[in-house]
Amino acid sequence: MHLYLHIPFCRQACHYCDFHFSTNLKLKEEIIEAICEEIRIRKDYLGTNKLSTIYVGGGTPSLLTKSDLSKIFTTIQQNFTILPDAEISLEANPEDLNPIYLKELNEIGINRLSIGIQSFHEKNLPYLNRNHSIQQSLEAIKNAKKQGFDKISLDLIFGIPGNSMEDLRYDLEQLIACDVDHISCYSLTIEPKTYFGNLKKKGQFKETDESLMEQQFIQIIDTLEAHGFEQYEVSNFAKNGQISIHNSSYWFQESYLGIGPSAHSYNGVSRQWNVSSNGKYVKGIMNNEPYFEKEELKVKDILNEMVMTRLRTKWGLPMQEFNSLIQENKLENPELIIKTWISEGKAKIEGEHLILTKNGKLIADKLSSDIFFI
């Protein structure tokens, strides 16, 4: 079983982020208590109490003190069995990862860090409204290694307006020099309710040209693969087998429990999501009032989810399982579209799996939508 915890607080709003968070920390204590109570309420949601992964995301989980995190993890331990080899990840900002805090994270049981580096160019950090410096990024990685963290993932954003191919090359060189086993690379996407989104709406934001974005994406794949990384998901690269077990559970439609404001849960037959409001979440939990919405999944939903997530991975879409579900439910098989992909070099068949090629990965989301069941 997999557990996700959403910590909905940030010091400041990154200009591109549309995840649920608040820069007002006045409800922090109430949120932590509500998270602990939701853990107790929903411990039987998946019918097992054994946890193989825990992922603390946000927001900025590294805003929490040792006392805050200890309270949450004590509640988890009282209600679940954390397996001995469980992957326990925490998202962190570089400026938070000083030696004392890293030691505290280790003591709590965190064994994997996902650090939001985003760029090694000083000009990009204020542009994105990040709160750290390049020096803080390098210090954070060094300190984490000294403290014994051997599972470290670094995040990079590409497609930043004004950045050249040479700028990207430098970012990649710096990432590789950090000598970690996991890197996540995300294109800068302009979402409506963000600072960049508002600028775009006013006609004051010019996005990076799509062809340059594609060139940058190919550059990322080629460079990281040349240095021993494997692209195991469109945005994720690992070497020495250090894939994110927790995130892989989403791509394989494994069941998971999501705790905290805006967190999603999935049990194979339904999906539910908590309210994206800190105040309403606390009120709902503490007063036993509704704080989530729920959707029973139809076969078409399950198939679409399978297409959307599996095609993004190196393992691809399991065609036998896919075709069986289509046949059993008398749905139209998109085999002609898939054959076109293969003839155009966007996909290939390996064994019984449909796998996207490098060119296919450039447009993975579009290809997935082409065979969605409506």
C-alpha positions as a printed Julia matrix, in Angstrom:
374×3 Matrix{Float64}:
   0.0    0.0     0.0
   1.12   3.55   -0.75
   0.52   6.67    1.34
   0.68  10.26    0.11
   0.66  13.22    2.52
  -0.03  16.73    1.21
   1.54  19.57    3.2
  -0.22  22.71    1.9
   2.2   25.46    2.9
   4.9   27.49    1.13
   6.97  30.52    2.12
   6.18  32.16   -1.21
   4.33  31.27   -4.39
   6.47  30.06   -7.3
   5.31  31.84  -10.45
   4.46  28.57  -12.27
   2.93  26.4    -9.54
  -0.77  25.48   -9.52
  -0.68  22.86   -6.75
  -2.78  23.63   -3.68
  -0.84  25.59   -1.07
  -1.04  28.64    1.17
   1.64  31.14    2.18
  -0.37  31.85    5.34
   0.85  29.49    8.08
  -1.74  30.44   10.7
  -3.6   27.12   10.27
  -0.44  25.0    10.43
  -1.15  23.4    13.82
  -4.79  22.73   12.91
  -3.78  21.2     9.56
  -1.27  18.87   11.23
  -3.9   17.76   13.75
  -6.45  17.26   10.94
  -3.92  15.23    8.91
  -3.33  13.0    11.95
  -7.07  12.6    12.46
  -7.64  11.74    8.78
  -4.94   9.05    9.05
  -6.88   7.53   11.97
 -10.24   7.83   10.19
  -9.09   6.3     6.89
  -6.6    3.65    8.01
  -8.84   0.87    6.63
  -9.45   2.53    3.24
  -7.37   0.03    1.25
  -7.98  -3.07    3.37
  -4.34  -3.44    4.41
  -2.18  -1.63    6.93
   1.22  -2.44    5.38
   2.95   0.56    3.8
   5.62   0.03    1.14
   5.96   3.75    0.32
   5.24   7.08    2.0
   5.55  10.31    0.02
   5.39  13.7     1.74
   4.63  16.31   -0.93
   3.2   19.78   -1.19
   3.48  22.68   -0.96
   6.78  22.63    0.85
   7.01  19.77    3.39
  10.47  20.95    4.48
   8.71  23.93    6.12
   7.61  21.53    8.86
   9.72  21.22   11.99
  10.96  17.93   13.41
   8.16  18.17   15.98
   5.53  18.62   13.23
   6.8   15.67   11.2
   7.27  13.49   14.29
   3.63  14.01   15.25
   2.49  12.89   11.78
   4.86   9.92   11.6
   3.96   8.76   15.12
   0.31   8.71   14.02
   1.25   6.73   10.9
   3.17   4.19   13.01
   0.21   3.83   15.4
  -2.17   3.02   12.55
  -0.01   1.28    9.92
   2.91  -1.09    9.63
   5.76   0.56    7.73
   7.61  -2.24    5.95
  11.36  -2.49    6.74
  12.41  -1.62    3.17
   9.76   1.08    2.65
  10.65   4.06    0.47
   9.92   7.2     2.54
  10.28  10.37    0.45
  10.07  14.04    1.33
  10.01  17.01   -1.05
  12.33  19.78    0.09
  13.59  23.19   -0.89
  17.38  23.61   -0.88
  17.34  26.49    1.63
  15.8   24.21    4.28
  18.34  21.38    4.11
  20.91  22.39    6.71
  22.88  19.65    8.54
  20.73  19.8    11.7
  17.42  19.49    9.81
  18.79  16.67    7.64
  19.82  14.76   10.77
  16.3   15.24   12.14
  14.74  13.95    8.89
  16.96  10.89    9.1
  15.89  10.25   12.69
  12.21  10.46   11.7
  12.76   7.8     9.03
  12.92   9.8     5.79
  15.24   7.88    3.43
  14.69   9.66    0.1
  14.8   13.37   -0.73
  13.3   15.14   -3.74
  15.02  18.53   -3.92
  13.56  21.4    -5.96
  16.71  22.73   -7.62
  14.86  23.88  -10.8
  17.89  25.66  -12.33
  21.6   26.3   -11.88
  21.32  29.77  -13.43
  21.0   32.58  -10.88
  18.91  34.61  -13.35
  16.24  31.89  -13.49
  15.62  31.54   -9.76
  14.1   35.0    -9.1
  12.31  34.77  -12.45
  10.57  31.6   -11.2
  10.21  33.22   -7.74
  12.33  30.55   -6.08
  13.67  31.37   -2.64
  17.13  29.75   -2.84
  20.52  30.42   -4.44
  22.76  28.12   -6.49
  25.14  27.92   -3.53
  22.29  26.74   -1.3
  21.43  24.03   -3.84
  24.98  22.72   -3.88
  25.25  22.89   -0.08
  21.94  21.05    0.35
  23.07  18.16   -1.86
  26.46  17.97   -0.15
  24.88  18.06    3.31
  22.32  15.39    2.39
  25.04  13.03    1.2
  27.09  13.68    4.36
  24.06  12.8     6.45
  23.81   9.44    4.66
  21.01  10.09    2.18
  21.85   7.91   -0.82
  18.46   8.31   -2.51
  18.33  11.88   -3.78
  16.24  13.19   -6.68
  16.79  16.62   -8.23
  14.13  18.6   -10.13
  14.93  20.67  -13.22
  12.62  22.99  -15.16
  13.32  23.51  -18.87
  11.69  25.69  -21.5
  12.19  28.86  -19.45
  11.74  31.88  -21.76
  15.07  33.41  -22.76
  17.05  30.24  -22.02
  19.14  28.87  -24.89
  20.32  25.35  -25.68
  23.66  26.37  -24.16
  21.89  27.4   -20.94
  20.25  23.97  -20.79
  23.57  22.22  -21.45
  25.05  24.03  -18.47
  22.11  23.01  -16.25
  22.55  19.38  -17.29
  26.31  19.48  -16.69
  25.71  20.79  -13.18
  23.03  18.18  -12.47
  25.3   15.35  -13.62
  28.19  16.74  -11.55
  25.98  16.48   -8.44
  26.26  12.69   -8.8
  22.76  11.65   -7.79
  20.8    8.65   -9.1
  17.48  10.33   -9.96
  16.58  13.43  -11.96
  13.12  14.77  -12.88
  12.85  17.24  -15.77
   9.65  19.2   -16.31
   8.8   21.65  -19.08
   7.6   25.04  -17.89
   3.84  24.81  -18.31
   1.75  27.95  -17.95
  -1.32  27.2   -15.82
  -4.26  29.65  -15.69
  -4.35  30.53  -11.97
  -0.63  31.21  -11.57
   1.42  34.41  -11.77
   2.69  33.42  -15.23
  -0.85  32.42  -16.21
  -2.17  35.85  -15.29
   0.61  37.52  -17.3
  -0.25  35.34  -20.29
  -3.92  36.26  -20.01
  -2.93  39.94  -20.2
  -0.71  39.26  -23.22
   2.43  39.99  -21.19
   4.04  36.54  -21.28
   5.76  34.97  -24.29
   6.18  31.21  -23.98
   9.19  29.37  -25.33
   8.73  28.26  -28.93
   7.41  24.69  -29.15
  10.16  23.54  -31.52
  12.83  24.82  -29.09
  11.07  22.99  -26.24
  11.26  19.78  -28.28
  14.96  20.33  -29.01
  15.59  20.89  -25.31
  13.68  17.75  -24.36
  15.7   15.64  -26.82
  18.9   17.24  -25.49
  17.89  16.2   -21.95
  17.22  12.6   -22.98
  20.43  12.26  -25.01
  22.64  13.88  -22.36
  21.27  11.95  -19.39
  21.28   8.63  -21.25
  24.92   9.24  -22.24
  25.71   9.52  -18.51
  24.05   6.28  -17.46
  20.51   7.46  -16.76
  17.47   5.61  -18.09
  14.32   7.49  -19.02
  11.83   5.25  -17.23
   8.99   7.78  -17.49
   8.62  10.81  -19.77
   9.83  13.26  -17.1
  11.89  10.92  -14.9
  15.4    9.52  -15.24
  17.2    7.05  -12.97
  20.49   5.21  -12.85
  21.48   2.17  -10.79
  17.81   1.17  -10.68
  16.88   4.06   -8.35
  13.39   4.7    -9.75
  10.75   6.37   -7.59
   8.76   3.41   -6.29
   5.99   5.64   -5.0
   5.44   7.54   -8.25
   5.66   4.3   -10.22
   2.68   3.04   -8.22
   0.55   5.78   -9.83
   1.67   4.79  -13.32
   0.75   1.14  -12.66
  -2.67   1.98  -11.17
  -1.76   0.57   -7.77
  -3.99   1.6    -4.87
  -2.96   4.52   -2.7
  -4.31   6.65    0.13
  -3.99  10.43   -0.06
  -4.1   12.46    3.16
  -4.34  16.25    3.48
  -6.04  19.11    1.6
  -6.42  18.39   -2.16
  -4.92  14.87   -1.82
  -6.3   12.15   -4.11
  -6.95   8.5    -3.24
  -7.53   5.48   -5.48
  -8.61   1.93   -4.59
  -9.05   0.34   -8.01
 -12.8    0.95   -8.28
 -13.19   4.57   -7.2
 -11.24   7.78   -6.87
 -11.74  10.48   -4.29
 -10.15  13.86   -3.71
 -10.08  16.11   -0.68
 -11.23  19.71   -0.79
  -8.57  22.21   -1.93
  -9.11  24.57    0.98
  -7.2   24.43    4.25
 -10.08  25.9     6.26
 -12.77  23.64    4.76
 -10.49  20.6     5.16
  -9.91  21.26    8.88
 -13.62  22.01    9.46
 -14.69  18.85    7.62
 -12.32  16.56    9.49
 -12.93  18.01   12.95
 -16.72  18.38   12.64
 -17.3   15.11   10.78
 -18.59  17.0     7.75
 -17.96  16.14    4.07
 -14.43  17.14    3.0
 -13.99  15.11   -0.19
 -15.67  14.19   -3.46
 -15.84  10.68   -4.86
 -16.18   9.15   -8.32
 -16.99   5.52   -9.09
 -14.84   4.48  -12.05
 -16.29   2.99  -15.21
 -14.31   0.59  -17.41
 -13.67   3.47  -19.84
 -12.14   5.51  -17.0
  -9.85   2.63  -16.04
  -8.77   2.12  -19.67
  -8.1    5.84  -20.17
  -6.05   5.94  -16.98
  -4.07   2.91  -18.15
  -3.36   4.55  -21.52
  -2.44   7.92  -20.03
  -0.04   6.58  -17.39
   1.47   3.43  -18.9
   2.36   5.02  -22.24
   4.51   7.54  -20.37
   6.74   4.77  -18.99
   9.52   2.6   -20.4
   7.32  -0.46  -19.75
   4.56   0.8   -22.02
   0.95  -0.3   -22.44
   0.3   -4.04  -21.78
  -1.61  -4.91  -24.95
  -2.99  -8.26  -23.8
  -4.6   -6.72  -20.71
  -5.69  -3.67  -22.71
  -7.28  -5.69  -25.54
  -8.98  -8.09  -23.1
 -10.69  -5.22  -21.29
 -11.81  -3.76  -24.63
 -13.17  -7.1   -25.84
 -14.91  -7.99  -22.57
 -16.71  -4.66  -22.53
 -17.5   -4.56  -26.27
 -15.62  -1.32  -26.9
 -14.13  -0.19  -30.19
 -10.48  -1.2   -30.48
  -8.16   1.68  -31.52
  -5.8   -0.76  -33.29
  -5.77   1.24  -36.56
  -4.58   4.38  -34.75
  -1.89   2.35  -32.98
  -0.73   0.83  -36.29
  -0.4    4.37  -37.68
   1.77   5.35  -34.71
   4.03   2.39  -35.37
   4.32   3.11  -39.11
   5.16   6.77  -38.32
   7.89   5.77  -35.85
   6.06   7.13  -32.81
   5.65   3.75  -31.13
   6.86   0.15  -31.3
   5.81  -3.24  -30.01
   8.19  -5.02  -27.65
   6.91  -8.4   -26.51
   3.3   -7.71  -25.58
   3.82  -4.03  -24.76
   3.23  -0.89  -26.83
   6.11   1.49  -26.11
   6.55   5.07  -27.31
   9.75   5.96  -29.18
  11.69   9.15  -28.45
   9.58  10.98  -31.06
   6.42   9.58  -29.5
   7.44  10.74  -26.03
   7.57  14.32  -27.35
   3.8   14.16  -27.8
   2.89  11.47  -25.26
  -0.18  13.26  -23.88
  -1.57  13.96  -27.36
  -1.09  10.35  -28.45
  -2.82   9.12  -25.3
  -5.81  11.38  -25.94
  -6.07  10.03  -29.51
  -7.14   6.63  -28.17
  -9.16   7.71  -25.13
 -12.55   6.05  -24.7
 -15.28   8.67  -24.45
